[in-house]
Amino acid sequence: MLDSLEKKKRILVDIVAANAKQAKALKEDDDEGAFMKCVEQKQRLIDELTRLDIGFQSSFDRVKEELSNNKDKYHDAILKLKELITEITALSAQIEAGEKRNRNLATTVFSNKRKASAAVKRSVKAASDYYKVMSKIDPQTDKRFNQSK
């Protein structure tokens, strides 16, 4: 069980690092590939956490009664478990806060990209409309172009 919690802690530290990379990709990079790479990395880490949690729970279910009945015998191990659980809880809170910041940042970044894309589309449409109109005008017969002084 201690090994399982140690692995979980390492994975959570990796998720914190992945959150930082994801934030950097959103802030600095104009590369969606870097952002998606972080998302995929975090998904793999979350899948690993899920497997660890299932294994931990089945182990805990097997030894729960023994630990409860012999607290003095397992005092040091129980203290270490509590310490790891406290660290894991703090990392989980840090991850949750980072995820919220990244979600807000992603919403802003993607909204700005949609607005920029819409502006480009409007500009292209305006230019296209202008060229269509201009292509129908014959400067030799159009009065606007043949004004005598």
Secondary structure as UniProt FT lines:
FT   HELIX           2..27
FT   HELIX           32..69
FT   TURN            70..74
FT   HELIX           75..136
FT   TURN            139..141
FT   TURN            143..145
//
